Amino acid sequence: MLSFTEFPAGKGIESDGPLSTKQRLTILKAFEDYWQVGGFPNVNGLDQQQRIEAHQANWNAILASIIGHHNISHPRAVIDLAHWLVDNTGSYYAISHLTDYLKSLGHRVRKSSVVDWLVAFEDAALLFSVNIFSNSPTRISVNPRKVYCVDHTLTVSVSSGILTNRDSLLENLVFTALHRVTPEIFYHKSQTGREVDLVALLPALGQERAIMLVQVCASLADSRVKQSEVRSLSEAMVELAVAEGTIVTWRTDETIPVGFGTIQVVPVWRFLLEMEPRT
């Protein structure tokens, strides 16, 4: 799966130092291409319909491989589960809800089977599940998980499109960028119930791993939305003793001082580039 800088239009792009107008326009154009095409190498150069068909073929091949490799006796249930998850990219789920959903479709499945299939999706690097950030096994077990897809454009091509939107796809893209750096990714819920989309434990040499707090919001133009995102992130910063938080947006670039530290508001293209050196 190609990252932004591995993507043909993004090769050789660097964000170090001030950018000229020409450099910024080049980066923006490269990101627009990456946003539309995604990371599957075999879809580069295809038109939209061909790209959708290639994505669907990739999706079906991966699911067939999972079903065959694990000798799954309920293949239709696995396919229906995968489609529900990709339809709800960036959203929460509970094992009991997924089991009840499959039963409502006529599948006779057990919770243990659903758990096994979720593990199989992750082992195949197709769909990933994220727990709440906590040291308490009980808190982890009683809270829902979030789901993400290996590629945001795959989500567009194979989902129903009813629940997917720019914010959920942007969050999925940010997740995949973080996942290239670390498998230890969570979400956070503050003591007041406010949520931060992503918490990543970044590798560090010779010291404790750094906690990165990331909120994803395509636009902060609405002052109420901005206030809510900043408050959620600042509460998490205080509770986890993290001096800097990040809000990834579509285009906004801003620094916001808060009581415990600083929130960096960055456009998604810059976030993708800045994550690359850590890999």
Residue pairs with C-beta under 8 A, 6 or more apart in sequence:
1 39
1 40
1 125
1 150
1 151
1 176
2 39
2 40
2 41
3 10
3 39
3 177
3 180
3 272
3 276
3 279
4 10
4 13
4 30
4 31
4 34
4 177
4 269
4 272
4 273
4 276
5 11
5 12
5 13
5 272
5 273
5 276
6 39
7 30
7 33
7 34
7 37
7 39
7 44
8 44
9 29
9 30
9 33
9 34
10 30
10 31
10 33
10 34
13 26
13 27
13 30
13 273
14 273
15 27
15 270
15 273
15 274
19 27
27 269
27 273
28 269
30 269
31 268
31 269
31 272
35 152
35 153
35 173
36 153
37 43
37 44
37 51
37 153
38 55
38 151
38 152
38 153
38 154
39 150
39 151
39 153
39 176
40 54
40 55
40 58
40 151
40 153
40 154
42 54
42 58
43 50
43 51
43 54
43 55
43 153
46 54
51 153
51 157
52 157
55 153
55 154
55 156
55 157
55 158
56 157
56 158
58 154
59 82
59 126
59 154
59 157
59 158
62 124
62 126
63 78
63 79
63 82
63 126
65 124
66 72
66 78
66 117
66 120
66 121
66 124
66 126
67 75
67 78
69 120
70 116
70 120
72 78
72 117
72 120
74 107
74 108
74 109
74 113
76 107
77 102
77 105
77 107
77 109
77 113
77 117
78 117
78 120
80 102
80 105
80 107
81 98
81 102
81 114
81 117
82 121
82 126
82 127
83 158
83 159
83 160
84 98
84 101
85 93
85 121
85 127
85 147
85 149
86 127
86 149
86 154
86 155
86 158
86 159
87 159
87 160
87 162
87 163
87 164
88 147
88 163
89 147
89 148
89 149
89 152
89 155
89 159
89 163
89 164
89 168
89 169
89 171
89 172
90 146
90 147
90 148
90 167
90 168
90 169
90 171
90 172
90 175
90 197
91 146
91 147
91 163
91 168
92 144
92 145
92 146
93 144
93 145
93 146
93 147
94 144
94 145
95 111
95 114
95 115
95 118
96 111
98 114
99 109
99 110
99 111
99 114
102 109
102 114
103 109
118 127
118 129
121 127
121 128
122 128
122 129
125 150
126 149
126 150
127 147
127 148
127 149
127 150
128 147
128 148
128 149
128 150
128 175
128 179
129 145
129 146
129 147
130 145
130 146
130 147
130 148
130 175
130 185
130 186
130 187
130 198
131 140
131 143
131 145
131 186
131 187
132 139
132 140
132 143
132 145
132 186
132 187
132 188
132 189
133 186
133 187
133 188
133 199
133 240
134 140
134 143
143 189
146 187
148 171
148 172
148 175
148 176
148 179
149 155
149 172
150 176
151 176
152 169
152 170
152 172
152 173
152 176
155 164
155 169
155 172
156 164
156 169
166 218
166 250
167 216
167 217
167 218
170 216
170 218
170 248
170 250
170 268
171 197
171 198
171 216
173 268
173 272
174 197
174 198
174 214
174 216
174 248
174 268
174 271
175 185
175 198
177 271
177 272
177 275
178 185
178 198
178 200
178 212
178 214
178 275
179 185
180 275
180 279
181 200
181 202
181 203
181 275
181 278
181 279
182 200
182 201
182 202
182 203
184 200
184 201
184 209
185 198
185 199
185 200
185 201
186 198
186 199
186 200
187 195
187 196
187 197
187 198
187 199
188 195
188 196
188 199
188 213
188 236
188 239
188 240
189 195
189 196
190 196
190 232
190 235
190 236
190 239
191 235
191 239
192 235
194 231
194 232
194 235
194 236
195 232
196 213
196 214
196 215
196 232
196 233
196 236
196 245
197 214
197 215
197 216
198 212
198 213
198 214
198 215
198 216
199 211
199 212
199 213
199 214
199 236
199 240
200 211
200 212
200 214
201 209
201 210
201 211
201 212
202 209
202 210
202 211
202 212
202 278
203 209
203 278
204 210
211 240
211 242
212 242
212 246
213 233
213 236
213 237
213 240
213 242
213 244
213 245
213 246
214 245
214 246
214 247
214 248
215 229
215 232
215 233
215 245
215 246
215 247
215 248
216 247
216 248
217 225
217 229
217 247
217 248
217 249
218 249
218 250
219 225
219 249
219 250
219 252
220 226
220 229
220 247
220 249
220 252
220 265
229 247
230 247
230 256
230 258
230 263
233 245
233 247
233 258
233 263
234 245
234 258
234 259
234 260
234 263
236 242
236 245
237 243
237 244
237 245
237 258
237 260
237 261
237 263
238 259
238 260
242 260
242 261
243 260
243 261
243 262
244 261
244 262
244 263
244 264
245 258
245 261
245 262
245 263
245 264
246 263
246 264
246 265
246 266
246 271
247 263
247 264
247 265
247 266
248 266
248 267
248 268
248 271
249 265
249 266
249 267
249 268
250 267
250 268
251 267
252 265
252 266
252 267
253 265
253 266
253 267
253 270
254 264
254 265
255 262
255 263
255 264
255 265
256 262
256 263
256 264
256 265
257 263
266 274
